[in-house]
């Protein structure tokens, strides 16, 4: 089993065994990256997250603007606001990875506790990695079938094989692939953008007859929430791809490059989706893209296939680190294969309806991510950063079974659920605040923050439980 129980920063030799190599698979997993293995430049975070978000799912999200009855200006500002807020959180968390040298999933042990962290990691990263890889691959296979006559299962298997190879080779190859993809996808999506703009109606105003119309402000907040939630589903993986950067790398630079890469990609594709939403909003995603690009549809379909490879490789990579974090007895390579196999199965089940109930379930997970990432940020700045190296050692201490951060996360999720507005579940207070749109994300963040700030001054929960354990044993005797 590859799981490390202690930090290994001080045991490394002078010569790196991995470094910036592209000729060998990545040997590290959830352990702290040794100082001599740190490498890379903060600007690579821009290309990483730019390529990761240049996908059809972002473009399709923009289609919902017209369904909420928003004007062009309202739709574009909602995309900008939701994306920017999520991108800032992403950037802050990515910068933390540089300082701690561990994946985001392992950082969760700080506020949550070593074993209590299993619950959010299993839900928010393992399930999310499997699900979003499946959603993106379904789109890719449908697009590929418009180019060549190939059975769905065969195309899906082939695409997963490529994605898995990238993820198995690891951190350095993923960064390289995304730098290449940034150039290729920029050119291809530029063509799609030019073609799509021919369908733009800049005079679209508010439409009170729209199927999801709920008022201008409520619709704006809810639509902005789509893009905020999409970015937030990436936050449990934010440090996975920044943890190799040298420890003295500027946190501000890492945050800026991560946030800007995310924002530019999502504003670009989400904005195009808004501009063509009156034309494409009622169509299926692939059909809409084909209609938008006309005779150039084959180029558009190729773009969808290629854009899936880097983002899904990142999901498979992060999913494998998540399995190790919750102590599934596999190494990182086998972890990638496990995540890929399960995701392939989900892909085959979703092939006729990528927007089915499982997709709705993935959106529910976004409600749970917001309190989690809120607590991670608070715990790092208020507790871990002042502790220094001691904080990293705590991440590998299994005696810290459960901590107050886990309680705060549960409180945040429970309070947020009162405001959920989903096809799978509607909270009892969602209707009472309908004029404000989807407020569940804000409710979850505020409740989690208040609970954490109230509980964190108390003695560590794991210590309190250990002190009580001998007393319980004595009573049993």
Phi, psi and omega in degrees: 000136187275347185303127176265147180252353178222161174292142182241021184300323189270358184257003184282147173282173183292321182275128179290144176270343182234300178052228181264018186297141173247003185259000178219156179288154181294127182270348185260159181223257184265356178288163176291135182288125181299153183302319184286351178265353183289136181197174177107172180235143182300333181293340177294342176293331177296307183294326179300307186277338173296308181296324182296334184253004175271071185227161183300326183302326179290316178301315181296324179301326178293336180300334185289349181304312181290331179292333175274359178076023183277151172284172179299314181297316179298317180297315182293319180291328177294316177300315182296314184293312181296317181293316183299315181297314179294322182294325177296316177299316178303313182297318179298317181291322178298321178295327177296324178301324178296321183283321184270331180074022180230159176297159179300324182298322180287324178302330179301337178296335181302297180281331187273327190102155188300311184268326177298333178296341178304322186295302179296326181292317179299317182284311193272341180240315179294306181295319181296317179298315178298313186291311183290329174297319179295314181301311181295325181288325176302313178300318182296318181293317179299319178295318180297323180293340175280348179259320181223154179274101183218138178300146182302313185297324182289317179296317180297317180297318179296317180295318178296325179298316179295314180300318182294321178299315178302313183293321180295317180296328165101200192309307186294318180292320179301316178298318180296314179302319182288330175293319177293316182297327179302317180290311184296313182290329176299315180293314183292316180288338173296319177297314179299321181296313180300316180292320182292325182298342176292343180259007187280138172241100184287352183266008180298127178250189179294134182239101182286353178266000182299147186299328181252018184298131181223017186106151186296311183291315181298318179295321179296314180297315182294318180293320175299324178298330177303312185283325174299315181295320180300314179294319184296332178293344175275339190299327177293353178248003192302318184279348184302329187249009176239355188288346177274348180296146178307144185299331181274008176297139181299123176300321181297319180294317179298316179299314184295315181291319178296311182295318183290321176299317178295313185294314183299314181296313184286326176293322179297300185287319177297322178295317176299319178300320177296314185296329181256009188297328180293334178271320191258349189302329183266000183261157170295156188302307183292319178298319179298316181295322178295318178295320182295324187262350174056236182294343179268011182305321178303322177296320180295319180293320176298322179298317179299316180297310183294323182292339181286330188296309181293319183292321181286327175299320178295319178295317179296320179297309179296324178296322179293320176296328178293319177300319179291324180297324178266016170064035167291129189284068176224164171268180187295321182295312178296324177301318177300315181295323178295311180299317181296318181295315180295317180295324176298318177300317178295322179301316180295326178288330185266002192300332181266348183205082181293347179252035181278200185297326181293324176298318177298324179294322177297324178291327175299321180300332179298326176298327183277336181291321186301311176298324180298309182292328176300315181291322178300316180295313181298317183293323180293311186285330184265335186234308188289314183300317177295333181285334180071220183302332179301324181297322179293318179300325179298331182295341183247019181258103183291350177289340177277072188297309181215141180232173186297333179300326178294318177299317180296323178296316178299317178298314180298317180294318181296316180293320178300322184298337177295339184247003182300143178224087185224160176294338181271330182201134176240122182290154183296339181257001182298317181292325182295334182244024185301330182291348178258002181080202181279101183261008185296324181296314179297316181299317181295318180295315182294315181296317180296318180295315180297315181297317180296314181296329179283326186267331187299330178291345181288160174304147180310134184299322181297324178292319179299320181291323179292325179292326181281337184301313178300324179295320180293321178297319180296320179295320180297325179293000000 
